[in-house]
Amino acid sequence: MLTPIRSSFLALTAVTVAAPALAEEVNVYSYRQPELIQPLTDAFTAETGIKVNVAYLAKGMVERLQAEGARSPADVVLTVDISRLNAVVEAGLTQPVTSDALVENVPELYRDPDNLWYGLTTRARVIYAAKDRVADGEVTTYEDLADPKWKGRICTRSGTNAYNVALTSAYLYHHGEAETLEWLQAVKDNLARKPQGNDRAQVKAIWAGECDISVGNTYYMGKMLQDEEQKEWADSVRIIFPEFEGEGTHINISGVAMTKSSPNSENALKFMEFLTSPQAQEIYGAANFEYPIAPGTEAVDLVKNWGTFTPDPVNLMELAKLRGDALKLTEQVDFDG
């Protein structure tokens, strides 16, 4: 016969065994596409056993996090472009995070000074030039785009696009308001057509003979080379890495941050450390033809074949602070008009 104590122990044991274990998870809000994120989340889960739930957003990340408030399920945000990272930070939706792994994997230039976000990969804002109409050395700096010799020869997407606003912010940082306003007007005067389309559309225009040079992100070359129709466009141009005079090539970044209300902060930190690891950065960089930034990492061969460059040494948060001023100057010259 069982004693009352023995009976109670067996009953408690039965309940404990029957109860399902709580799942380890981390919840992500991402502006990046599923095909770029899936290889990383699969690798992280395989390594840690932690499930990654991803909500893919086209827009409205800040608004969604604000509406959810302290009840938000999001632990981590993933996005591209310093303006989007800064928007989440300025809204007070992130928290500072630091660890030996994060500091080791992400050079100071590619992380927030207050540890509110960390970079994962970079892309350069380059010049696509017609192979048969632009000679070597004809354009070597962003300042060169204002030269009257390019009148009627430049194509670009909207001047208010985030990528171009970031470039204008960098110009403003290096040259000040008066010179930036003059540069924007001169570039506008050199346009072959009204700003339109995306970066790939500018390369198509070069291929079609509508213009000779355009500004675009490096990774679009990789994407075009993978597309049967667009490969012909890509083959008609070469990549030039311009610099700001005396500085370096303008870059932008993909990055990660932990939300202020993260309900799974320990798992979120593990996920951030994994994303910044050399292994994950190389997976991420290869998926989108970008440059991993962890020490000792390398881009894939295709990307390396485009050439080398020296990144502009300014911390991207300095550029983010100038975004509003850069946008006002762009609108002041009616760049898209």
VENTADA-V696358 format. One record per residue. RES is the residue in one small letter. SS is DSSP state (helix for helix, strand for strand, loop for the rest). NEAR is the number of other C-alpha atoms within 12 Angstrom. Layout:
res: <RES & RES>
ss: <SS & SS>
near: <NEAR & NEAR>
This chain:
res: <m & l & t & p & i & r & s & s & f & l & a & l & t & a & v & t & v & a & a & p & a & l & a & e & e & v & n & v & y & s & y & r & q & p & e & l & i & q & p & l & t & d & a & f & t & a & e & t & g & i & k & v & n & v & a & y & l & a & k & g & m & v & e & r & l & q & a & e & g & a & r & s & p & a & d & v & v & l & t & v & d & i & s & r & l & n & a & v & v & e & a & g & l & t & q & p & v & t & s & d & a & l & v & e & n & v & p & e & l & y & r & d & p & d & n & l & w & y & g & l & t & t & r & a & r & v & i & y & a & a & k & d & r & v & a & d & g & e & v & t & t & y & e & d & l & a & d & p & k & w & k & g & r & i & c & t & r & s & g & t & n & a & y & n & v & a & l & t & s & a & y & l & y & h & h & g & e & a & e & t & l & e & w & l & q & a & v & k & d & n & l & a & r & k & p & q & g & n & d & r & a & q & v & k & a & i & w & a & g & e & c & d & i & s & v & g & n & t & y & y & m & g & k & m & l & q & d & e & e & q & k & e & w & a & d & s & v & r & i & i & f & p & e & f & e & g & e & g & t & h & i & n & i & s & g & v & a & m & t & k & s & s & p & n & s & e & n & a & l & k & f & m & e & f & l & t & s & p & q & a & q & e & i & y & g & a & a & n & f & e & y & p & i & a & p & g & t & e & a & v & d & l & v & k & n & w & g & t & f & t & p & d & p & v & n & l & m & e & l & a & k & l & r & g & d & a & l & k & l & t & e & q & v & d & f & d & g>
ss: <loop & loop & loop & helix & helix & helix & helix & helix & helix & helix & helix & helix & helix & helix & helix & helix & helix & helix & loop & loop & loop & loop & loop & loop & strand & strand & strand & strand & strand & strand & loop & loop & loop & helix & helix & helix & helix & helix & helix & helix & helix & helix & helix & helix & helix & helix & helix & helix & loop & loop & strand & strand & strand & strand & strand & strand & loop & loop & loop & loop & helix & helix & helix & helix & helix & helix & helix & helix & helix & helix & helix & loop & loop & loop & loop & strand & strand & strand & strand & strand & loop & helix & helix & helix & helix & helix & helix & helix & helix & helix & loop & loop & loop & strand & loop & loop & loop & loop & loop & helix & helix & helix & helix & helix & helix & loop & loop & helix & helix & helix & strand & loop & loop & loop & loop & loop & loop & strand & strand & strand & strand & strand & strand & strand & strand & strand & strand & strand & strand & strand & loop & loop & loop & loop & loop & loop & loop & loop & loop & loop & strand & loop & helix & helix & helix & helix & loop & helix & helix & helix & loop & loop & loop & strand & strand & loop & loop & loop & loop & loop & loop & helix & helix & helix & helix & helix & helix & helix & helix & helix & helix & helix & helix & helix & helix & loop & helix & helix & helix & helix & helix & helix & helix & helix & helix & helix & helix & helix & helix & loop & strand & loop & loop & loop & loop & loop & loop & loop & helix & helix & helix & helix & helix & helix & helix & helix & helix & loop & loop & loop & loop & loop & strand & strand & strand & strand & strand & loop & helix & helix & helix & helix & helix & helix & helix & loop & loop & loop & loop & loop & helix & helix & helix & helix & helix & loop & strand & strand & strand & strand & loop & loop & strand & loop & loop & loop & loop & loop & strand & loop & strand & strand & strand & strand & strand & strand & strand & strand & strand & loop & loop & loop & loop & loop & helix & helix & helix & helix & helix & helix & helix & helix & helix & helix & helix & helix & loop & helix & helix & helix & helix & helix & helix & helix & helix & helix & helix & helix & loop & loop & strand & strand & loop & loop & loop & loop & loop & loop & loop & loop & helix & helix & helix & helix & loop & loop & loop & loop & loop & loop & strand & loop & loop & loop & loop & helix & helix & helix & helix & helix & loop & loop & helix & helix & helix & helix & helix & helix & helix & helix & helix & helix & loop & loop & loop & loop & loop>
near: <6 & 10 & 9 & 10 & 11 & 12 & 13 & 13 & 14 & 15 & 15 & 14 & 13 & 13 & 13 & 12 & 11 & 10 & 10 & 9 & 9 & 8 & 14 & 21 & 30 & 35 & 34 & 40 & 37 & 35 & 29 & 30 & 22 & 24 & 19 & 28 & 34 & 25 & 25 & 34 & 32 & 25 & 24 & 31 & 24 & 14 & 17 & 19 & 18 & 26 & 27 & 35 & 30 & 29 & 26 & 24 & 21 & 16 & 16 & 18 & 32 & 32 & 17 & 23 & 32 & 25 & 15 & 18 & 21 & 19 & 16 & 26 & 30 & 39 & 39 & 49 & 52 & 43 & 40 & 35 & 40 & 46 & 35 & 36 & 42 & 39 & 30 & 36 & 34 & 20 & 22 & 23 & 34 & 36 & 29 & 26 & 31 & 26 & 19 & 15 & 23 & 36 & 27 & 21 & 33 & 39 & 25 & 24 & 28 & 42 & 40 & 35 & 24 & 19 & 27 & 34 & 49 & 54 & 48 & 47 & 46 & 43 & 39 & 42 & 42 & 44 & 41 & 46 & 42 & 35 & 24 & 17 & 21 & 27 & 16 & 15 & 12 & 22 & 32 & 28 & 26 & 39 & 31 & 26 & 39 & 28 & 26 & 19 & 20 & 28 & 23 & 27 & 34 & 42 & 45 & 44 & 32 & 31 & 38 & 32 & 27 & 31 & 38 & 39 & 38 & 40 & 45 & 44 & 42 & 44 & 41 & 36 & 31 & 28 & 22 & 19 & 24 & 18 & 20 & 32 & 29 & 26 & 31 & 40 & 29 & 28 & 40 & 36 & 29 & 30 & 37 & 26 & 29 & 25 & 30 & 26 & 21 & 25 & 37 & 35 & 30 & 44 & 46 & 35 & 36 & 38 & 31 & 20 & 25 & 24 & 33 & 40 & 47 & 50 & 47 & 41 & 43 & 46 & 37 & 35 & 42 & 31 & 25 & 28 & 24 & 20 & 16 & 12 & 15 & 25 & 21 & 21 & 33 & 35 & 26 & 29 & 39 & 32 & 38 & 35 & 34 & 38 & 32 & 33 & 19 & 17 & 22 & 26 & 34 & 43 & 44 & 48 & 44 & 42 & 42 & 48 & 50 & 43 & 43 & 32 & 27 & 33 & 24 & 28 & 28 & 21 & 30 & 39 & 35 & 34 & 41 & 44 & 36 & 36 & 43 & 43 & 35 & 28 & 28 & 34 & 41 & 34 & 34 & 41 & 41 & 31 & 30 & 37 & 35 & 40 & 42 & 39 & 41 & 36 & 25 & 17 & 26 & 28 & 33 & 23 & 16 & 23 & 32 & 22 & 17 & 27 & 19 & 21 & 28 & 18 & 30 & 33 & 26 & 29 & 28 & 39 & 37 & 26 & 36 & 36 & 25 & 28 & 34 & 22 & 27 & 40 & 36 & 23 & 31 & 37 & 23 & 22 & 23 & 22 & 35 & 28 & 18>
